[in-house]
Amino acid sequence: MTIKYALTRAEIVQFFLQTLGKSPKLMVVILICSLWPAFIYLSASGAFQRSFTVSDIAVSLDWMFAAFCFMVAWIFMRGKTGERTLSVTESGISTEIGSLRNPCAGV
């Protein structure tokens, strides 16, 4: 049996966002990745050596939001939109995305 399909970039991003809402593990990883730019900003501005201000918090949230948007944009740009093929035969399973082939014989 062979199945052929293609995904659009919007579908790839939509799947990512849906998965993010359903997977606590992924949500934590993305949250940590989004926190790094905010942490770097706070460190560079010396906010850990004094009390936090409203401005520190606002700019940190801006950095977190920008990092999240960058990740979504990266997924949008790097998503594989080539035709995908999944083949299941008696000798095993093989997948293709565009010209990339991954035979998984005996699985």
KOLFIZA-184591 format. One line per field, with one value per atom (N, C-alpha, C, O, CB): residue number from 1; chain; atom name; x, y, z. Coordinates in steps of 0.02 Angstrom, whole numbers, plus 50000, padded with zeros to 5 digits. Atoms other than C-alpha are relative to their C-alpha. Glycine has a CB too. Example, Ala and Ser with C-alpha at 12.3 -4.5 7.8 and 13.67 -1.06 7.14 Angstrom:
BEGIN
i: c(1; 1; 1; 1; 1; 2; 2; 2; 2; 2)
ch: c(A; A; A; A; A; A; A; A; A; A)
at: c(N; CA; C; O; CB; N; CA; C; O; CB)
px: c(50045; 50615; 50045; 50097; 49950; 49958; 50684; 49961; 49986; 50020)
py: c(49941; 49775; 50060; 50059; 50001; 49941; 49947; 50055; 50110; 50023)
pz: c(50000; 50390; 50000; 50033; 50062; 49997; 50357; 50037; 50045; 49929)
END
This chain:
BEGIN
i: c(1; 1; 1; 1; 1; 2; 2; 2; 2; 2; 3; 3; 3; 3; 3; 4; 4; 4; 4; 4; 5; 5; 5; 5; 5; 6; 6; 6; 6; 6; 7; 7; 7; 7; 7; 8; 8; 8; 8; 8; 9; 9; 9; 9; 9; 10; 10; 10; 10; 10; 11; 11; 11; 11; 11; 12; 12; 12; 12; 12; 13; 13; 13; 13; 13; 14; 14; 14; 14; 14; 15; 15; 15; 15; 15; 16; 16; 16; 16; 16; 17; 17; 17; 17; 17; 18; 18; 18; 18; 18; 19; 19; 19; 19; 19; 20; 20; 20; 20; 20; 21; 21; 21; 21; 21; 22; 22; 22; 22; 22; 23; 23; 23; 23; 23; 24; 24; 24; 24; 24; 25; 25; 25; 25; 25; 26; 26; 26; 26; 26; 27; 27; 27; 27; 27; 28; 28; 28; 28; 28; 29; 29; 29; 29; 29; 30; 30; 30; 30; 30; 31; 31; 31; 31; 31; 32; 32; 32; 32; 32; 33; 33; 33; 33; 33; 34; 34; 34; 34; 34; 35; 35; 35; 35; 35; 36; 36; 36; 36; 36; 37; 37; 37; 37; 37; 38; 38; 38; 38; 38; 39; 39; 39; 39; 39; 40; 40; 40; 40; 40; 41; 41; 41; 41; 41; 42; 42; 42; 42; 42; 43; 43; 43; 43; 43; 44; 44; 44; 44; 44; 45; 45; 45; 45; 45; 46; 46; 46; 46; 46; 47; 47; 47; 47; 47; 48; 48; 48; 48; 48; 49; 49; 49; 49; 49; 50; 50; 50; 50; 50; 51; 51; 51; 51; 51; 52; 52; 52; 52; 52; 53; 53; 53; 53; 53; 54; 54; 54; 54; 54; 55; 55; 55; 55; 55; 56; 56; 56; 56; 56; 57; 57; 57; 57; 57; 58; 58; 58; 58; 58; 59; 59; 59; 59; 59; 60; 60; 60; 60; 60; 61; 61; 61; 61; 61; 62; 62; 62; 62; 62; 63; 63; 63; 63; 63; 64; 64; 64; 64; 64; 65; 65; 65; 65; 65; 66; 66; 66; 66; 66; 67; 67; 67; 67; 67; 68; 68; 68; 68; 68; 69; 69; 69; 69; 69; 70; 70; 70; 70; 70; 71; 71; 71; 71; 71; 72; 72; 72; 72; 72; 73; 73; 73; 73; 73; 74; 74; 74; 74; 74; 75; 75; 75; 75; 75; 76; 76; 76; 76; 76; 77; 77; 77; 77; 77; 78; 78; 78; 78; 78; 79; 79; 79; 79; 79; 80; 80; 80; 80; 80; 81; 81; 81; 81; 81; 82; 82; 82; 82; 82; 83; 83; 83; 83; 83; 84; 84; 84; 84; 84; 85; 85; 85; 85; 85; 86; 86; 86; 86; 86; 87; 87; 87; 87; 87; 88; 88; 88; 88; 88; 89; 89; 89; 89; 89; 90; 90; 90; 90; 90; 91; 91; 91; 91; 91; 92; 92; 92; 92; 92; 93; 93; 93; 93; 93; 94; 94; 94; 94; 94; 95; 95; 95; 95; 95; 96; 96; 96; 96; 96; 97; 97; 97; 97; 97; 98; 98; 98; 98; 98; 99; 99; 99; 99; 99; 100; 100; 100; 100; 100; 101; 101; 101; 101; 101; 102; 102; 102; 102; 102; 103; 103; 103; 103; 103; 104; 104; 104; 104; 104; 105; 105; 105; 105; 105; 106; 106; 106; 106; 106; 107; 107; 107; 107; 107)
ch: c(A; A; A; A; A; A; A; A; A; A; A; A; A; A; A; A; A; A; A; A; A; A; A; A; A; A; A; A; A; A; A; A; A; A; A; A; A; A; A; A; A; A; A; A; A; A; A; A; A; A; A; A; A; A; A; A; A; A; A; A; A; A; A; A; A; A; A; A; A; A; A; A; A; A; A; A; A; A; A; A; A; A; A; A; A; A; A; A; A; A; A; A; A; A; A; A; A; A; A; A; A; A; A; A; A; A; A; A; A; A; A; A; A; A; A; A; A; A; A; A; A; A; A; A; A; A; A; A; A; A; A; A; A; A; A; A; A; A; A; A; A; A; A; A; A; A; A; A; A; A; A; A; A; A; A; A; A; A; A; A; A; A; A; A; A; A; A; A; A; A; A; A; A; A; A; A; A; A; A; A; A; A; A; A; A; A; A; A; A; A; A; A; A; A; A; A; A; A; A; A; A; A; A; A; A; A; A; A; A; A; A; A; A; A; A; A; A; A; A; A; A; A; A; A; A; A; A; A; A; A; A; A; A; A; A; A; A; A; A; A; A; A; A; A; A; A; A; A; A; A; A; A; A; A; A; A; A; A; A; A; A; A; A; A; A; A; A; A; A; A; A; A; A; A; A; A; A; A; A; A; A; A; A; A; A; A; A; A; A; A; A; A; A; A; A; A; A; A; A; A; A; A; A; A; A; A; A; A; A; A; A; A; A; A; A; A; A; A; A; A; A; A; A; A; A; A; A; A; A; A; A; A; A; A; A; A; A; A; A; A; A; A; A; A; A; A; A; A; A; A; A; A; A; A; A; A; A; A; A; A; A; A; A; A; A; A; A; A; A; A; A; A; A; A; A; A; A; A; A; A; A; A; A; A; A; A; A; A; A; A; A; A; A; A; A; A; A; A; A; A; A; A; A; A; A; A; A; A; A; A; A; A; A; A; A; A; A; A; A; A; A; A; A; A; A; A; A; A; A; A; A; A; A; A; A; A; A; A; A; A; A; A; A; A; A; A; A; A; A; A; A; A; A; A; A; A; A; A; A; A; A; A; A; A; A; A; A; A; A; A; A; A; A; A; A; A; A; A; A; A; A; A; A; A; A; A; A; A; A; A; A; A; A; A; A; A; A; A; A; A; A; A; A; A; A; A; A; A; A; A; A; A; A; A; A; A; A; A; A; A; A; A; A; A; A; A; A; A; A; A; A; A; A; A; A)
at: c(N; CA; C; O; CB; N; CA; C; O; CB; N; CA; C; O; CB; N; CA; C; O; CB; N; CA; C; O; CB; N; CA; C; O; CB; N; CA; C; O; CB; N; CA; C; O; CB; N; CA; C; O; CB; N; CA; C; O; CB; N; CA; C; O; CB; N; CA; C; O; CB; N; CA; C; O; CB; N; CA; C; O; CB; N; CA; C; O; CB; N; CA; C; O; CB; N; CA; C; O; CB; N; CA; C; O; CB; N; CA; C; O; CB; N; CA; C; O; CB; N; CA; C; O; CB; N; CA; C; O; CB; N; CA; C; O; CB; N; CA; C; O; CB; N; CA; C; O; CB; N; CA; C; O; CB; N; CA; C; O; CB; N; CA; C; O; CB; N; CA; C; O; CB; N; CA; C; O; CB; N; CA; C; O; CB; N; CA; C; O; CB; N; CA; C; O; CB; N; CA; C; O; CB; N; CA; C; O; CB; N; CA; C; O; CB; N; CA; C; O; CB; N; CA; C; O; CB; N; CA; C; O; CB; N; CA; C; O; CB; N; CA; C; O; CB; N; CA; C; O; CB; N; CA; C; O; CB; N; CA; C; O; CB; N; CA; C; O; CB; N; CA; C; O; CB; N; CA; C; O; CB; N; CA; C; O; CB; N; CA; C; O; CB; N; CA; C; O; CB; N; CA; C; O; CB; N; CA; C; O; CB; N; CA; C; O; CB; N; CA; C; O; CB; N; CA; C; O; CB; N; CA; C; O; CB; N; CA; C; O; CB; N; CA; C; O; CB; N; CA; C; O; CB; N; CA; C; O; CB; N; CA; C; O; CB; N; CA; C; O; CB; N; CA; C; O; CB; N; CA; C; O; CB; N; CA; C; O; CB; N; CA; C; O; CB; N; CA; C; O; CB; N; CA; C; O; CB; N; CA; C; O; CB; N; CA; C; O; CB; N; CA; C; O; CB; N; CA; C; O; CB; N; CA; C; O; CB; N; CA; C; O; CB; N; CA; C; O; CB; N; CA; C; O; CB; N; CA; C; O; CB; N; CA; C; O; CB; N; CA; C; O; CB; N; CA; C; O; CB; N; CA; C; O; CB; N; CA; C; O; CB; N; CA; C; O; CB; N; CA; C; O; CB; N; CA; C; O; CB; N; CA; C; O; CB; N; CA; C; O; CB; N; CA; C; O; CB; N; CA; C; O; CB; N; CA; C; O; CB; N; CA; C; O; CB; N; CA; C; O; CB; N; CA; C; O; CB; N; CA; C; O; CB; N; CA; C; O; CB; N; CA; C; O; CB; N; CA; C; O; CB; N; CA; C; O; CB; N; CA; C; O; CB; N; CA; C; O; CB; N; CA; C; O; CB; N; CA; C; O; CB; N; CA; C; O; CB; N; CA; C; O; CB; N; CA; C; O; CB; N; CA; C; O; CB; N; CA; C; O; CB)
px: c(50043; 50000; 50045; 50095; 49951; 49962; 50065; 49953; 49899; 50037; 50038; 50002; 50044; 50101; 49977; 49965; 50054; 49961; 49900; 50012; 50032; 50019; 50052; 50112; 49963; 49954; 50094; 49969; 49908; 50012; 50022; 50083; 50019; 50071; 50030; 49982; 50078; 50036; 50033; 49936; 49965; 50183; 49951; 49966; 50040; 50051; 50025; 49976; 49965; 49941; 50021; 49972; 50054; 50037; 49985; 49945; 50144; 49999; 50005; 50068; 50002; 50133; 49938; 49941; 50001; 50061; 49953; 50007; 49985; 49941; 49988; 50004; 50045; 50033; 50031; 49955; 50147; 49961; 49969; 50056; 50037; 50030; 49949; 49938; 49966; 50047; 49900; 50036; 50012; 49961; 49961; 50033; 50025; 50027; 50058; 49976; 50100; 49946; 49961; 50019; 50055; 49929; 49984; 49955; 49939; 50018; 49913; 50058; 50048; 49975; 49942; 50090; 50034; 50068; 50050; 49967; 50149; 50076; 50109; 49979; 49928; 50326; 50025; 50073; 50021; 49981; 50338; 49990; 50031; 49959; 50014; 50260; 50057; 50078; 49933; 49946; 50396; 50064; 50099; 50013; 49940; 50535; 49996; 50045; 50009; 50008; 50467; 50002; 50030; 49933; 49998; 50442; 50072; 50092; 49957; 49930; 50623; 50039; 50079; 50032; 49965; 50686; 49980; 50022; 49984; 50023; 50582; 50026; 50035; 49923; 49975; 50647; 50073; 50093; 49994; 49928; 50831; 50013; 50053; 50033; 49987; 50826; 49982; 50016; 49962; 50020; 50733; 50052; 50069; 49930; 49948; 50861; 50064; 50095; 50015; 49940; 51004; 49991; 50037; 50017; 50014; 50922; 50006; 50038; 49931; 49998; 50898; 50071; 50090; 49955; 49930; 51078; 50041; 50079; 50031; 49961; 51149; 49981; 50023; 49989; 50022; 51046; 50014; 50002; 49925; 49984; 51101; 49940; 49942; 50036; 50061; 50925; 50005; 49967; 49942; 49993; 50984; 50039; 50043; 50034; 49961; 51091; 49959; 49984; 50064; 50044; 50946; 49929; 49919; 50004; 50069; 50758; 49972; 49990; 49956; 50030; 50656; 49953; 49921; 49961; 50047; 50559; 49946; 49953; 50037; 50052; 50401; 50029; 50009; 49941; 49967; 50508; 50039; 50037; 50046; 49963; 50619; 49953; 49967; 50038; 50048; 50468; 49969; 49962; 49945; 50031; 50389; 50048; 50029; 49978; 49951; 50548; 50015; 50024; 50065; 49989; 50577; 49943; 49955; 50007; 50057; 50402; 50002; 49985; 49933; 49991; 50435; 50051; 50039; 50022; 49949; 50593; 49973; 49987; 50063; 50029; 50499; 49953; 49955; 49962; 50048; 50361; 50037; 50018; 49951; 49961; 50488; 50035; 50037; 50053; 49968; 50582; 49950; 49965; 50034; 50052; 50420; 49980; 49974; 49938; 50018; 50373; 50056; 50042; 49986; 49944; 50547; 49998; 50010; 50067; 50004; 50525; 49944; 49953; 49988; 50055; 50357; 50019; 50004; 49936; 49978; 50431; 50052; 50051; 50029; 49949; 50578; 49966; 49986; 50049; 50036; 50458; 49964; 49963; 49948; 50034; 50360; 50049; 50033; 49968; 49951; 50518; 50032; 50045; 50054; 49962; 50601; 49956; 49983; 50044; 50044; 50447; 50007; 50012; 49928; 49994; 50460; 49932; 49885; 50030; 50064; 50322; 49999; 49950; 49984; 49997; 50378; 49950; 49926; 50070; 50047; 50267; 50030; 50088; 49984; 49979; 50277; 49968; 49911; 49981; 50025; 50259; 50015; 50072; 50032; 49993; 50231; 49981; 49925; 49957; 50013; 50247; 50007; 50057; 50048; 49999; 50204; 49995; 49945; 49941; 49998; 50253; 50017; 50028; 50052; 49982; 50289; 50072; 50089; 49988; 49929; 50474; 50014; 50070; 50042; 49990; 50450; 49964; 49921; 50072; 50029; 50405; 50053; 50111; 49971; 49954; 50486; 49963; 49904; 50032; 50029; 50458; 50043; 50103; 49993; 49966; 50503; 49970; 49910; 49996; 50022; 50495; 50040; 50100; 50011; 49964; 50537; 50049; 50030; 50036; 49948; 50702; 50032; 50075; 50054; 49972; 50743; 49963; 49902; 49996; 50030; 50715; 50025; 50084; 50016; 49982; 50713; 49969; 49912; 49977; 50027; 50692; 50008; 50062; 50034; 49999; 50648; 49980; 49928; 49952; 50016; 50651; 49995; 50035; 50053; 50010; 50586; 49968; 49964; 50065; 50031; 50499; 49927; 49891; 50011)
py: c(49942; 50000; 50062; 50064; 50000; 49938; 50173; 50060; 50062; 50005; 49938; 50341; 50059; 50063; 50004; 49939; 50506; 50060; 50064; 50001; 49938; 50677; 50055; 50041; 49991; 49942; 50851; 50047; 50053; 50038; 49951; 50978; 50070; 50081; 49983; 49930; 51166; 50026; 49996; 50043; 49970; 51277; 50019; 50011; 50061; 49981; 51340; 49939; 49944; 50035; 50061; 51161; 49976; 49951; 49945; 50020; 51125; 50043; 50017; 50006; 49955; 51278; 49986; 49986; 50074; 50015; 51238; 49937; 49935; 49992; 50062; 51061; 50013; 49986; 49947; 49983; 51131; 50034; 50015; 50046; 49963; 51251; 49955; 49962; 50060; 50046; 51115; 49952; 49937; 49961; 50045; 50997; 50035; 50005; 49972; 49961; 51133; 50004; 49999; 50071; 49997; 51148; 49934; 49933; 50026; 50066; 50961; 49963; 49912; 49957; 50035; 50916; 50044; 50092; 49983; 49961; 50981; 49999; 50049; 49974; 50004; 50920; 50050; 50086; 49928; 49954; 51017; 50072; 50116; 49987; 49933; 51169; 50023; 50081; 50002; 49982; 51167; 50014; 50062; 49943; 49990; 51150; 50067; 50105; 49943; 49937; 51295; 50059; 50112; 50000; 49946; 51400; 50014; 50072; 49981; 49991; 51370; 50034; 50079; 49932; 49969; 51413; 50074; 50115; 49962; 49931; 51572; 50043; 50103; 50003; 49964; 51620; 50023; 50072; 49958; 49984; 51623; 50072; 50105; 49953; 49930; 51791; 50049; 50099; 50018; 49957; 51869; 49997; 50049; 49980; 50008; 51799; 50036; 50069; 49926; 49965; 51865; 50076; 50111; 49980; 49928; 52037; 50022; 50072; 50017; 49981; 52040; 49998; 50040; 49953; 50004; 51985; 50059; 50089; 49934; 49946; 52114; 50068; 50113; 50000; 49935; 52255; 50008; 50061; 50010; 49997; 52213; 49995; 50016; 50064; 50004; 52178; 49952; 49959; 49978; 50046; 52037; 50031; 50001; 49936; 49966; 52160; 50055; 50089; 50029; 49949; 52275; 49972; 49916; 50068; 50025; 52259; 50008; 50055; 50039; 49998; 52224; 50060; 50080; 49934; 49945; 52366; 49974; 49920; 50063; 50018; 52361; 49998; 49956; 50051; 49999; 52404; 49935; 49908; 50061; 50063; 52252; 49943; 49902; 49983; 50054; 52138; 50007; 49957; 50000; 49989; 52217; 49982; 49949; 50074; 50015; 52206; 49925; 49897; 50040; 50072; 52027; 49962; 49915; 49977; 50032; 51978; 50012; 49968; 50028; 49987; 52062; 49953; 49925; 50074; 50046; 51958; 49928; 49892; 50003; 50068; 51799; 49991; 49941; 49986; 50003; 51837; 49999; 49962; 50060; 49998; 51880; 49933; 49910; 50057; 50065; 51716; 49948; 49907; 49979; 50048; 51617; 50012; 49964; 50006; 49984; 51707; 49979; 49955; 50076; 50022; 51672; 49924; 49900; 50020; 50073; 51485; 49981; 49936; 49967; 50015; 51484; 50018; 49981; 50039; 49979; 51580; 49950; 49935; 50071; 50049; 51457; 49936; 49907; 49986; 50061; 51309; 50013; 49969; 49980; 49983; 51399; 49998; 49972; 50070; 49997; 51428; 49932; 49916; 50052; 50062; 51259; 49938; 49884; 49990; 50058; 51147; 49969; 50004; 50021; 50036; 51014; 49995; 49964; 49929; 49999; 51042; 49954; 49952; 50071; 50046; 50913; 49943; 49930; 49972; 50056; 50767; 49945; 49927; 49973; 50053; 50633; 49935; 49933; 50017; 50066; 50449; 49951; 49946; 49977; 50053; 50311; 49935; 49927; 50013; 50065; 50134; 49945; 49940; 49988; 50058; 49979; 49938; 49928; 50003; 50061; 49815; 49941; 49951; 50005; 50059; 49638; 50003; 49974; 49936; 49995; 49681; 50056; 50061; 50009; 49947; 49833; 50064; 50067; 50012; 49934; 50016; 50047; 50044; 50028; 49949; 50156; 50066; 50068; 49978; 49933; 50343; 50042; 50031; 50033; 49952; 50480; 50070; 50077; 49980; 49930; 50669; 50033; 50044; 50037; 49974; 50744; 49948; 49892; 50067; 50047; 50663; 49961; 49919; 50037; 50036; 50603; 49934; 49932; 50044; 50066; 50417; 49969; 49974; 49955; 50033; 50319; 49930; 49922; 50042; 50068; 50131; 49972; 49976; 49954; 50031; 50043; 49927; 49907; 50038; 50070; 49862; 49960; 49968; 49968; 50045; 49735; 50031; 49999; 49972; 49968; 49859; 49985; 50007; 50076)
pz: c(50000; 50000; 50000; 50036; 50061; 50004; 49956; 50009; 49980; 49932; 49987; 50019; 49980; 50002; 50075; 50021; 49938; 50023; 50015; 49923; 49979; 50010; 50006; 50005; 50068; 49991; 50029; 50052; 50056; 49932; 49950; 50169; 49979; 49947; 50070; 50012; 50153; 50062; 50115; 49984; 49943; 50264; 50055; 50114; 49978; 49950; 50350; 50039; 50099; 49966; 49966; 50390; 50050; 50104; 49949; 49955; 50466; 50063; 50118; 49963; 49942; 50579; 50042; 50103; 49977; 49965; 50623; 50042; 50100; 49951; 49963; 50674; 50060; 50114; 49953; 49945; 50780; 50057; 50115; 49975; 49948; 50872; 50035; 50095; 49969; 49969; 50900; 50047; 50102; 49946; 49959; 50965; 50063; 50117; 49961; 49943; 51079; 50054; 50113; 49977; 49952; 51160; 50033; 50087; 49967; 49974; 51186; 50034; 50066; 49944; 49972; 51242; 50053; 50036; 49944; 49947; 51411; 49994; 50009; 50068; 50008; 51376; 49948; 49960; 49980; 50053; 51213; 50023; 50008; 49936; 49975; 51297; 50046; 50043; 50038; 49955; 51431; 49961; 49976; 50052; 50040; 51302; 49963; 49963; 49949; 50037; 51198; 50049; 50032; 49961; 49950; 51356; 50021; 50027; 50060; 49980; 51409; 49944; 49956; 50018; 50058; 51234; 49993; 49974; 49935; 50005; 51236; 50058; 50050; 50000; 49942; 51408; 49993; 50023; 50062; 50006; 51355; 49979; 50011; 49952; 50019; 51262; 50056; 50066; 49937; 49945; 51409; 50056; 50085; 50027; 49949; 51531; 49981; 50023; 50012; 50023; 51426; 50005; 50026; 49927; 49994; 51419; 50073; 50088; 49973; 49929; 51608; 50027; 50067; 50041; 49978; 51635; 49975; 50012; 49977; 50031; 51515; 50029; 50033; 49924; 49974; 51589; 50075; 50104; 49987; 49928; 51767; 50044; 50102; 50015; 49961; 51825; 50060; 50107; 49956; 49945; 51938; 50058; 50112; 49977; 49948; 52037; 50034; 50079; 49971; 49971; 52078; 49999; 49976; 49960; 50001; 52099; 49928; 49892; 50051; 50067; 51943; 49995; 50044; 49986; 50013; 51865; 49951; 49922; 49971; 50047; 51762; 49929; 49889; 50003; 50066; 51611; 49988; 49932; 49995; 50008; 51642; 49982; 49938; 50065; 50012; 51646; 49931; 49895; 50053; 50066; 51491; 49944; 49896; 49993; 50053; 51388; 49999; 49945; 50011; 49998; 51447; 49966; 49929; 50073; 50034; 51392; 49925; 49886; 50029; 50072; 51225; 49969; 49915; 49988; 50025; 51204; 49997; 49950; 50045; 50000; 51251; 49940; 49904; 50066; 50055; 51126; 49933; 49888; 50003; 50062; 50990; 49987; 49930; 50003; 50007; 51022; 49977; 49934; 50066; 50021; 51008; 49927; 49889; 50046; 50070; 50847; 49952; 49897; 49992; 50041; 50779; 49990; 49934; 50032; 50007; 50814; 49952; 49911; 50068; 50046; 50725; 49929; 49882; 50021; 50067; 50578; 49973; 49913; 50001; 50021; 50573; 49976; 49925; 50057; 50020; 50566; 49934; 49890; 50055; 50062; 50429; 49941; 49888; 50005; 50055; 50324; 49986; 49928; 50017; 50008; 50354; 49991; 49979; 50059; 50008; 50341; 49932; 49881; 50012; 50063; 50208; 49967; 49993; 50011; 50035; 50082; 49939; 49902; 49978; 50057; 49954; 50009; 50064; 49992; 49997; 49911; 50044; 50036; 49930; 49955; 50045; 49978; 49955; 50074; 50019; 50010; 50056; 50079; 49933; 49951; 50136; 49966; 49942; 50063; 50032; 50069; 50052; 50087; 49941; 49956; 50169; 49956; 49921; 50053; 50039; 50088; 50046; 50106; 49941; 49961; 50146; 50024; 50076; 49959; 49981; 50152; 50049; 50074; 49938; 49952; 50265; 49982; 49939; 50008; 50009; 50273; 49973; 49994; 50068; 50024; 50174; 49993; 49978; 49932; 50006; 50173; 49954; 49948; 50069; 50042; 50052; 50011; 50018; 49925; 50001; 50064; 49945; 49952; 50071; 50058; 49896; 49976; 49958; 50017; 50023; 49847; 50058; 50046; 49961; 49942; 50025; 50010; 50011; 50064; 49992; 50051; 50064; 50080; 49940; 49938; 50215; 50001; 50022; 50062; 49997; 50195; 50070; 50100; 49949; 49933; 50358; 49992; 50018; 50049; 50015; 50301; 50064; 50110; 49954; 49944; 50423; 50061; 50113; 50019; 49942; 50537; 50001; 50046; 50000)
END
